[in-house]
Amino acid sequence: MITTHCLTLREIEVLGLIARGCTYECAALRLGISGHTVAAHIKNIYRKLDVHSAGAAVMRAIELRQLNPAPVP
């Protein structure tokens, strides 16, 4: 069953970089896309996960098993 909170592969990549502390600009450089595109992905992620912050998006994505939690060093 497909639900509205299913993230695309690119959205998961963007959120994963943000979760690891990248800025939008850093994520854009690493993915070879523009900062505006990263912002658009973030906007879509927030809408799909019904959240309003990066931290909440990361936590919700982990809860939904859309994003793996970072390993503890």
DSSP file (Angstrom, degrees, kcal/mol; ACC not computed):
  #  RESIDUE AA STRUCTURE BP1 BP2  ACC     N-H-->O    O-->H-N    N-H-->O    O-->H-N    TCO  KAPPA ALPHA  PHI   PSI    X-CA   Y-CA   Z-CA
    1    1 A M              0   0    0      0, 0.0     2,-0.5     0, 0.0     0, 0.0   0.000 360.0 360.0 360.0 125.5    0.0    0.0    0.0
    2    2 A I        -     0   0    0      2,-0.0     2,-0.2     4,-0.0     0, 0.0  -0.749 360.0-171.4 -89.5 131.2    1.4    3.3   -1.0
    3    3 A T    >   -     0   0    0     -2,-0.5     3,-1.4     1,-0.0     0, 0.0  -0.731  37.2-106.9-117.8 169.6    0.9    6.2    1.4
    4    4 A T  T 3  S+     0   0    0      1,-0.3    -1,-0.0    -2,-0.2    -2,-0.0   0.668 113.6  63.6 -70.9 -15.5    1.5    9.9    1.3
    5    5 A H  T 3  S+     0   0    0     44,-0.1     2,-0.5     2,-0.1    -1,-0.3   0.410  71.0 118.6 -91.1   5.1    4.5    9.6    3.6
    6    6 A C    <   -     0   0    0     -3,-1.4     2,-0.2    42,-0.1    -4,-0.0  -0.582  56.0-147.7 -71.6 121.6    6.5    7.5    1.2
    7    7 A L        -     0   0    0     -2,-0.5     2,-0.1     1,-0.1    -2,-0.1  -0.617  10.9-118.3 -90.5 149.2    9.6    9.4    0.3
    8    8 A T     >  -     0   0    0     -2,-0.2     4,-2.2     1,-0.1     5,-0.2  -0.356  32.1-105.1 -75.6 165.0   11.4    9.2   -3.0
    9    9 A L  H  > S+     0   0    0      1,-0.2     4,-2.2     2,-0.2     5,-0.1   0.907 123.1  50.0 -57.7 -42.9   15.0    7.9   -3.1
   10   10 A R  H  > S+     0   0    0      2,-0.2     4,-2.7     1,-0.2    -1,-0.2   0.897 108.7  51.8 -65.0 -40.7   16.3   11.5   -3.7
   11   11 A E  H  > S+     0   0    0      1,-0.2     4,-2.7     2,-0.2    -1,-0.2   0.892 110.0  49.7 -62.3 -38.9   14.2   12.8   -0.7
   12   12 A I  H  X S+     0   0    0     -4,-2.2     4,-2.5     2,-0.2    -2,-0.2   0.897 110.5  50.4 -66.1 -40.2   15.8   10.1    1.4
   13   13 A E  H  X S+     0   0    0     -4,-2.2     4,-2.0     2,-0.2    -2,-0.2   0.939 113.0  45.9 -61.4 -47.2   19.2   11.1    0.2
   14   14 A V  H  X S+     0   0    0     -4,-2.7     4,-2.3     1,-0.2    -2,-0.2   0.940 114.5  47.0 -61.9 -48.5   18.6   14.7    1.0
   15   15 A L  H  X S+     0   0    0     -4,-2.7     4,-2.6     1,-0.2    -1,-0.2   0.875 109.2  55.3 -64.2 -37.0   17.1   14.0    4.4
   16   16 A G  H  X S+     0   0    0     -4,-2.5     4,-1.2     2,-0.2    -1,-0.2   0.901 109.5  46.4 -61.2 -41.6   20.0   11.7    5.2
   17   17 A L  H  <>S+     0   0    0     -4,-2.0     5,-2.5     2,-0.2    -2,-0.2   0.900 112.7  49.4 -67.7 -40.8   22.5   14.4    4.5
   18   18 A I  H ><5S+     0   0    0     -4,-2.3     3,-1.7     1,-0.2    -2,-0.2   0.898 108.0  55.0 -63.7 -39.8   20.6   16.9    6.5
   19   19 A A  H 3<5S+     0   0    0     -4,-2.6    -1,-0.2     1,-0.3    -2,-0.2   0.804 105.2  53.8 -63.0 -29.2   20.4   14.4    9.4
   20   20 A R  T 3<5S-     0   0    0     -4,-1.2    -1,-0.3    -3,-0.2    -2,-0.2   0.314 129.9 -94.3 -90.3   8.2   24.2   14.1    9.3
   21   21 A G  T < 5S+     0   0    0     -3,-1.7    -3,-0.2     1,-0.3    -2,-0.1   0.497  73.2 147.9  98.6   4.9   24.6   17.9    9.7
   22   22 A C      < -     0   0    0     -5,-2.5    -1,-0.3    -6,-0.1     2,-0.1  -0.456  41.8-132.3 -71.1 144.2   24.8   19.1    6.1
   23   23 A T     >  -     0   0    0     -2,-0.1     4,-2.8     1,-0.1     5,-0.2  -0.381  33.0 -99.5 -79.5 171.5   23.5   22.5    5.2
   24   24 A Y  H  > S+     0   0    0      1,-0.2     4,-2.5     2,-0.2     5,-0.1   0.913 127.3  50.0 -58.3 -41.8   21.3   22.8    2.1
   25   25 A E  H  > S+     0   0    0      2,-0.2     4,-2.3     1,-0.2    -1,-0.2   0.907 110.8  48.4 -64.9 -42.5   24.3   24.1    0.2
   26   26 A C  H  > S+     0   0    0      2,-0.2     4,-2.4     1,-0.2    -2,-0.2   0.927 112.5  48.6 -62.5 -46.1   26.5   21.2    1.3
   27   27 A A  H  X S+     0   0    0     -4,-2.8     4,-2.0     1,-0.2    -2,-0.2   0.900 110.2  52.6 -61.1 -41.0   23.7   18.7    0.4
   28   28 A A  H  X>S+     0   0    0     -4,-2.5     5,-2.2    -5,-0.2     4,-1.3   0.928 110.6  46.7 -61.2 -46.1   23.4   20.4   -3.0
   29   29 A L  H  <5S+     0   0    0     -4,-2.3     3,-0.3     1,-0.2    -2,-0.2   0.917 112.9  48.9 -62.8 -43.7   27.1   20.1   -3.7
   30   30 A R  H  <5S+     0   0    0     -4,-2.4    -1,-0.2     1,-0.2    -2,-0.2   0.824 118.8  39.1 -66.7 -31.4   27.3   16.5   -2.6
   31   31 A L  H  <5S-     0   0    0     -4,-2.0    -1,-0.2    -5,-0.2    -2,-0.2   0.533 108.1-121.0 -96.7  -7.5   24.3   15.5   -4.7
   32   32 A G  T  <5S+     0   0    0     -4,-1.3     2,-0.3    -3,-0.3    -3,-0.2   0.851  74.2 113.3  71.1  34.5   25.1   17.7   -7.7
   33   33 A I  S   <S-     0   0    0     -5,-2.2    -1,-0.3    -6,-0.2    -2,-0.1  -0.795  70.3 -89.9-128.4 171.9   21.9   19.7   -7.6
   34   34 A S     >  -     0   0    0     -2,-0.3     4,-2.0     1,-0.1     5,-0.1  -0.414  29.9-117.3 -82.2 159.7   21.0   23.3   -6.8
   35   35 A G  H  > S+     0   0    0      1,-0.2     4,-2.4     2,-0.2     5,-0.1   0.835 117.2  57.4 -61.4 -32.7   20.3   24.7   -3.3
   36   36 A H  H  > S+     0   0    0      2,-0.2     4,-2.1     1,-0.2    -1,-0.2   0.875 105.0  50.6 -65.9 -36.7   16.8   25.5   -4.6
   37   37 A T  H  > S+     0   0    0      2,-0.2     4,-2.4     1,-0.2    -2,-0.2   0.905 109.1  50.6 -67.8 -40.7   16.2   21.9   -5.6
   38   38 A V  H  X S+     0   0    0     -4,-2.0     4,-2.7     1,-0.2    -2,-0.2   0.936 110.0  50.7 -60.3 -45.6   17.3   20.8   -2.1
   39   39 A A  H  X S+     0   0    0     -4,-2.4     4,-2.4     1,-0.2    -2,-0.2   0.883 109.1  51.2 -60.1 -38.7   14.9   23.3   -0.6
   40   40 A A  H  X S+     0   0    0     -4,-2.1     4,-2.2     2,-0.2    -1,-0.2   0.906 110.1  49.2 -65.5 -41.1   12.1   21.9   -2.8
   41   41 A H  H  X S+     0   0    0     -4,-2.4     4,-2.6     2,-0.2    -2,-0.2   0.925 110.9  50.1 -62.9 -43.4   12.9   18.4   -1.7
   42   42 A I  H  X S+     0   0    0     -4,-2.7     4,-2.8     1,-0.2     5,-0.2   0.912 108.9  52.0 -61.2 -42.8   12.8   19.5    2.0
   43   43 A K  H  X S+     0   0    0     -4,-2.4     4,-2.1     1,-0.2    -1,-0.2   0.918 111.7  46.5 -59.2 -44.3    9.4   21.2    1.4
   44   44 A N  H  X S+     0   0    0     -4,-2.2     4,-2.8     2,-0.2    -2,-0.2   0.888 111.3  52.1 -66.3 -39.1    8.1   18.0   -0.1
   45   45 A I  H  X S+     0   0    0     -4,-2.6     4,-2.6     2,-0.2     5,-0.2   0.944 109.8  48.5 -61.4 -48.4    9.5   15.9    2.8
   46   46 A Y  H  X>S+     0   0    0     -4,-2.8     5,-2.0     1,-0.2     4,-0.9   0.909 113.8  47.4 -59.0 -42.4    7.9   18.1    5.4
   47   47 A R  H ><5S+     0   0    0     -4,-2.1     3,-0.5    -5,-0.2    -2,-0.2   0.942 113.8  46.4 -64.6 -47.8    4.6   17.9    3.6
   48   48 A K  H 3<5S+     0   0    0     -4,-2.8    -2,-0.2     1,-0.2    -1,-0.2   0.874 120.1  39.0 -64.0 -37.7    4.7   14.2    3.2
   49   49 A L  H 3<5S-     0   0    0     -4,-2.6    -1,-0.2    -5,-0.2    -2,-0.2   0.494 105.3-128.0 -92.1  -3.6    5.7   13.6    6.8
   50   50 A D  T <<5 +     0   0    0     -4,-0.9     2,-0.3    -3,-0.5    -3,-0.2   0.944  64.3 127.9  55.3  53.9    3.5   16.3    8.2
   51   51 A V      < -     0   0    0     -5,-2.0    -1,-0.2    -6,-0.1    -2,-0.1  -0.805  53.9-150.2-131.2 172.4    6.3   18.0   10.1
   52   52 A H  S    S+     0   0    0     -2,-0.3     2,-0.3    -3,-0.1     3,-0.1   0.242  73.2  47.0-131.6  11.9    7.7   21.5   10.4
   53   53 A S  S  > S-     0   0    0      1,-0.1     4,-2.1    -7,-0.1     5,-0.1  -0.985  76.8-116.3-150.9 160.7   11.4   21.0   11.2
   54   54 A A  H  > S+     0   0    0     -2,-0.3     4,-2.6     2,-0.2     5,-0.2   0.913 115.2  52.2 -63.6 -43.3   14.4   19.0   10.1
   55   55 A G  H  > S+     0   0    0      1,-0.2     4,-2.4     2,-0.2    -1,-0.2   0.916 110.8  47.0 -60.1 -43.8   14.7   17.3   13.4
   56   56 A A  H  > S+     0   0    0      1,-0.2     4,-2.6     2,-0.2    -1,-0.2   0.872 111.1  52.6 -65.9 -36.5   11.0   16.2   13.3
   57   57 A A  H  X S+     0   0    0     -4,-2.1     4,-2.5     2,-0.2    -2,-0.2   0.915 110.1  47.8 -65.1 -42.7   11.4   15.0    9.7
   58   58 A V  H  X S+     0   0    0     -4,-2.6     4,-2.2     2,-0.2    -2,-0.2   0.946 114.0  46.3 -62.8 -48.4   14.4   12.9   10.6
   59   59 A M  H  X S+     0   0    0     -4,-2.4     4,-2.5     1,-0.2    -2,-0.2   0.918 114.1  47.6 -62.0 -44.0   12.6   11.4   13.6
   60   60 A R  H  X S+     0   0    0     -4,-2.6     4,-2.2     1,-0.2    -1,-0.2   0.909 111.2  51.1 -64.7 -41.8    9.4   10.7   11.7
   61   61 A A  H  <>S+     0   0    0     -4,-2.5     5,-3.1     2,-0.2     6,-1.2   0.878 111.0  48.7 -64.0 -37.8   11.3    9.1    8.8
   62   62 A I  H ><5S+     0   0    0     -4,-2.2     3,-1.5     4,-0.2    -2,-0.2   0.932 110.1  51.4 -65.9 -45.2   13.2    6.8   11.2
   63   63 A E  H 3<5S+     0   0    0     -4,-2.5    -2,-0.2     1,-0.3    -1,-0.2   0.879 112.5  46.2 -56.9 -39.2    9.9    5.9   12.8
   64   64 A L  T 3<5S-     0   0    0     -4,-2.2    -1,-0.3    -5,-0.2    -2,-0.2   0.395 114.0-119.6 -85.8   3.1    8.4    5.0    9.4
   65   65 A R  T < 5S+     0   0    0     -3,-1.5    -3,-0.2     2,-0.2    -2,-0.1   0.804  82.0 120.7  60.2  31.8   11.6    3.1    8.5
   66   66 A Q  S   <S+     0   0    0     -5,-3.1     2,-0.4     1,-0.2    -4,-0.2   0.601  76.3  33.8 -91.8 -16.6   12.2    5.5    5.6
   67   67 A L  S    S-     0   0    0     -6,-1.2    -1,-0.2    -9,-0.1    -2,-0.2  -0.999  80.7-128.9-142.3 134.4   15.6    6.5    7.0
   68   68 A N        -     0   0    0     -2,-0.4    -6,-0.1    -3,-0.1     2,-0.0  -0.661  32.3-112.9 -83.5 138.0   18.1    4.4    9.0
   69   69 A P        -     0   0    0      0, 0.0    -1,-0.1     0, 0.0     3,-0.1  -0.382  37.8-100.4 -66.9 149.5   19.3    6.0   12.2
   70   70 A A        -     0   0    0      1,-0.1     2,-0.1   -51,-0.1   -54,-0.0  -0.447  43.2-105.6 -67.9 140.4   23.0    7.0   12.3
   71   71 A P        -     0   0    0      0, 0.0    -1,-0.1     0, 0.0    -3,-0.0  -0.376  31.6-114.3 -66.7 147.1   25.2    4.4   14.0
   72   72 A V              0   0    0      1,-0.1     0, 0.0    -3,-0.1     0, 0.0  -0.710 360.0 360.0 -82.2 126.2   26.4    5.4   17.5
   73   73 A P              0   0    0      0, 0.0    -1,-0.1     0, 0.0    -3,-0.0   0.503 360.0 360.0 -68.9 360.0   30.2    5.9   17.4
